[in-house]
Every structure is written in structure tokens, then in C-alpha cells.
Amino acid sequence: MSGRGKETCAVQRMSEWLRPLYEFMDKRAKASGYLQIDETFIKYINGNKPDAGQGYFWAIHAPGQSIVLKWIDNRRHENVEPLIKGFEGILQSDGYAAYGNYAENHPEVTLTACWAHTFRKFRDAIDHEPTHAKAMMRLISDLYELEEKWDLADVSPSKRKLLRVAESIPITKKIKAKLDAYAVDMTIPKNDFRVALNYTINQWPELLECLKHGHTRLDTNLLESKFRPTKIGAKNWMFIGHPDAGQKSAIIYSMLQTCTIHRINPYHYLTDVLAKLVPHDGRPHEELLPQNWNQ
């Protein structure tokens, strides 16, 4: 067997041994009451076809707990249903319509948006409308400065909720006033600033919802940062060798990324956990989840 074949078999065996733990981690994440969700594309070899296909790692992130990736070979809206089926609580995402459609049809889910995506839209518009774009960025930065101050003070979620009402909501009123004024200002042409305005206006209820709670974050930046090692890997190995291999990779990446959340050495973790999972007995082993593992 070639070296590549041996590596493929090793990944397959590892994913099979980790699968019960991965599925239990997924169940725990969906029971957390607060999820962030995102997706990123990964190319794969599509049988005998000359061009690589494009699949996606879809991720759910329970802040402070875990990140769970799932491999799906497309980006259709209906994928959200099996991805978070059974979840009740706050779902935070970017502006992808699939998540909004899901929340509209599931009253048990409250959708919140990402302030970082909004900030980036205005940053992208600086060359077109520097004065207006910087004014919006400054106000959004004021929200982040408050959050940073509260993080340093280690305020509780209950206190943060009160502080957001007292200090953050007045800032959002200034933002909304500017949005309304810019929206009717016909001297501003159709450019990236208009795109940023429309994006923010469309997301406004979800952006405000984010500030109605004390345990939610302003953005999904942590979730997105967890994709970066995945994308670096994609540059190294370029693609997934076969669409059937996608979920095996997703299982292993989920365990590795959850280790980083809990500042655990992945090598030490997997060495210990795999020794306890093999031979595979099909049990979830709650004590072996990264957040419960005793180094």
C-alpha cells in the first residue's frame, strides 16, 4: 500500500473511533441555547470529472464549549435543517438568507446578526464615501470598546445585559439615525456605501437582538478564525480526495478546533483519548470531551 493510501486508511480509522464522541459533542452544542453558524468552501475530487467539485464545511459553534463541522457538498438553504435540527435558542450568523429563512419558520430560534460583518461592509466603502463610511465605523467601534472594557472587568452576563441597555443601545440609536438620513440622501450614488447601508438596514432587527442579551457576542469572529487553519490545510493539500472523505475530515477537524478553544494540546489529547476509545465500543464517553478532559 502506498504512503498516501496508508494515510487515508489512518484518517478513516481515526474518524470512526472519534465519531461517537463527535456526535455527542454535536448534541451537547445544540443543547447549549446559543449557537453561531457559518460555512466555508473546500474543493474535492469529483470522481472521473476533470474539474474539482466544490463542497462546504458547515460549522456550528457553541461559544466556550465546542465547534462542530459537517461536510455537505453544496450550499443549499435546506442544509440548515439537518445541521441544527432540535436546536432552541439564539442563532448568530452573517447575512446569508438560509439562516434567516430557517429562523422565520422556527419560532423556537431567535436570529442575531454579526456586527463585524457590518463594520467590514463600511470599511469596504471607504474609497467611495470616506467621511460617511468612517462615521459609521467609528460608532460601531464604540460598541466594541464598551465590550472590551466589560471583558477586562470580567462582568457577568446579567450585568452585561444591563450595561448594554444603558450604554450600547444609545449608540445604536445614533447609528440608526444616520442610517435613516443616508437612506434618503439622494446625493450619495449607488456604490459600495449604498451596499453597506442596505446590508445594515436589512440586518437591523438582528443586530439589535444581539444587544438584548448578556451572553451573546457582537460577532462570529471566533468561529471564522477557527476556519483559518482549515483553509491553510486546504492550501497544503489543495482538495479533499473524494466527497465521501469530507465528513471524516470534518470529524477530525472538529476535535482539533475544540481543543484549541480549551487550550489543549491536540496531540496529547488525541493520544490519550484514542487509547481509551480503541477498541471502539460505541459509547459517547462524556468525560473525554475536550471541555471535560483532564490533562
Backbone hydrogen bonds, N-H to C=O, Kabsch-Sander energy under -0.5 kcal/mol:
donor,donor_aa,acceptor,acceptor_aa,energy
6,K,2,S,-2.2
7,E,3,G,-2.1
8,T,4,R,-2.3
9,C,5,G,-2.3
10,A,6,K,-2.2
11,V,7,E,-2.4
12,Q,8,T,-2.2
13,R,9,C,-2.6
14,M,10,A,-2.6
15,S,11,V,-2.5
16,E,12,Q,-1.9
17,W,13,R,-2.3
18,L,14,M,-2.2
19,R,15,S,-1.3
22,Y,18,L,-2.8
23,E,19,R,-3.0
24,F,20,P,-1.9
25,M,21,L,-2.3
26,D,22,Y,-2.3
27,K,23,E,-2.1
28,R,24,F,-2.4
29,A,25,M,-2.3
30,K,26,D,-2.1
31,A,27,K,-0.7
31,A,28,R,-0.6
32,S,29,A,-1.7
35,L,90,I,-2.8
36,Q,61,H,-2.3
37,I,92,Q,-2.4
38,D,59,A,-1.8
40,T,57,F,-2.1
42,I,55,G,-2.6
44,Y,53,G,-2.4
45,I,240,I,-2.6
47,G,45,I,-0.9
49,K,46,N,-1.9
53,G,44,Y,-2.8
55,G,42,I,-2.9
55,G,53,G,-0.5
56,Y,72,I,-2.9
57,F,40,T,-2.8
58,W,56,Y,-0.7
58,W,70,K,-3.2
59,A,38,D,-3.0
60,I,68,V,-2.3
61,H,36,Q,-2.8
62,A,60,I,-0.5
62,A,66,S,-2.3
65,Q,62,A,-2.9
66,S,62,A,-1.7
68,V,60,I,-3.0
69,L,67,I,-0.5
69,L,250,A,-0.5
70,K,58,W,-2.9
72,I,56,Y,-2.6
72,I,70,K,-0.5
79,N,76,R,-1.6
80,V,77,H,-1.9
81,E,78,E,-0.6
83,L,79,N,-1.5
84,I,80,V,-1.9
85,K,81,E,-0.7
87,F,84,I,-2.5
88,E,30,K,-0.6
89,G,108,E,-1.8
90,I,33,G,-2.6
91,L,110,T,-3.0
92,Q,35,L,-2.8
92,Q,90,I,-0.5
93,S,112,T,-1.9
99,Y,96,Y,-1.3
100,G,96,Y,-0.9
101,N,97,A,-2.8
102,Y,98,A,-1.8
103,A,99,Y,-2.3
104,E,100,G,-2.1
105,N,101,N,-1.3
105,N,102,Y,-0.5
106,H,103,A,-1.0
109,V,106,H,-2.4
110,T,89,G,-3.0
111,L,109,V,-0.6
112,T,91,L,-2.8
113,A,206,E,-1.5
115,W,113,A,-0.5
115,W,218,L,-3.1
118,T,114,C,-1.2
119,F,115,W,-2.5
120,R,116,A,-2.3
121,K,117,H,-1.7
122,F,118,T,-1.6
123,R,119,F,-2.2
124,D,120,R,-2.4
125,A,122,F,-0.7
126,I,123,R,-1.4
128,H,125,A,-0.9
129,E,125,A,-2.6
133,A,129,E,-3.0
134,K,130,P,-2.2
135,A,131,T,-1.7
136,M,132,H,-1.9
137,M,133,A,-2.4
138,R,134,K,-2.3
139,L,135,A,-1.6
140,I,136,M,-2.2
141,S,137,M,-2.4
142,D,138,R,-1.6
143,L,139,L,-1.2
144,Y,140,I,-1.6
145,E,141,S,-2.4
146,L,142,D,-1.7
147,E,143,L,-1.9
148,E,144,Y,-2.5
149,K,145,E,-2.0
150,W,146,L,-2.3
151,D,147,E,-2.4
152,L,148,E,-2.3
153,A,149,K,-1.5
154,D,151,D,-1.1
155,V,150,W,-2.0
160,R,156,S,-2.8
161,K,157,P,-2.1
162,L,158,S,-1.3
163,L,159,K,-2.6
164,R,160,R,-2.7
165,V,161,K,-1.6
166,A,162,L,-2.1
167,E,163,L,-3.1
168,S,163,L,-0.8
168,S,164,R,-0.7
169,I,164,R,-2.7
171,I,167,E,-0.7
171,I,168,S,-0.6
172,T,168,S,-1.9
173,K,169,I,-1.7
174,K,170,P,-1.3
175,I,171,I,-2.1
176,K,172,T,-2.6
177,A,173,K,-2.0
178,K,174,K,-2.0
179,L,175,I,-2.5
180,D,176,K,-2.5
181,A,177,A,-2.0
182,Y,178,K,-3.0
183,A,179,L,-2.2
184,V,180,D,-1.0
184,V,181,A,-0.5
185,D,182,Y,-1.0
186,M,184,V,-1.1
188,I,185,D,-1.4
191,N,189,P,-1.0
195,V,191,N,-1.8
196,A,192,D,-2.3
197,L,193,F,-2.5
198,N,194,R,-2.7
199,Y,195,V,-2.5
200,T,196,A,-2.4
201,I,197,L,-2.8
202,N,198,N,-2.5
203,Q,199,Y,-1.6
204,W,200,T,-0.6
204,W,201,I,-0.8
206,E,203,Q,-0.5
207,L,203,Q,-2.4
208,L,204,W,-2.5
209,E,205,P,-2.0
210,C,206,E,-1.3
211,L,207,L,-0.5
211,L,208,L,-1.5
212,K,209,E,-1.6
213,H,210,C,-0.6
224,E,220,T,-2.4
225,S,221,N,-2.6
226,K,222,L,-1.3
227,F,223,L,-0.6
227,F,224,E,-1.3
228,R,224,E,-0.7
228,R,225,S,-0.7
230,T,226,K,-0.5
231,K,227,F,-2.5
232,I,228,R,-2.6
233,G,229,P,-2.4
234,A,230,T,-1.9
235,K,231,K,-1.5
236,N,232,I,-1.3
237,W,233,G,-3.1
238,M,234,A,-1.7
239,F,237,W,-2.6
240,I,43,K,-2.6
245,A,242,H,-2.0
246,G,242,H,-0.5
246,G,243,P,-1.1
249,S,245,A,-2.0
250,A,246,G,-2.1
251,I,247,Q,-2.1
252,I,248,K,-1.7
253,Y,249,S,-2.9
254,S,250,A,-2.2
255,M,251,I,-1.7
256,L,252,I,-2.3
257,Q,253,Y,-3.0
258,T,254,S,-2.0
259,C,255,M,-1.8
260,T,256,L,-1.6
261,I,257,Q,-1.5
262,H,258,T,-1.5
263,R,260,T,-1.1
264,I,259,C,-2.7
269,Y,265,N,-2.5
270,L,266,P,-3.0
271,T,267,Y,-2.4
272,D,268,H,-2.0
273,V,269,Y,-3.1
274,L,270,L,-2.5
275,A,271,T,-1.0
276,K,272,D,-1.0
276,K,273,V,-0.6
277,L,273,V,-1.8
278,V,274,L,-1.7
288,L,285,H,-2.2
289,L,286,E,-1.6
292,N,289,L,-1.9
293,W,289,L,-1.5
295,Q,293,W,-0.7
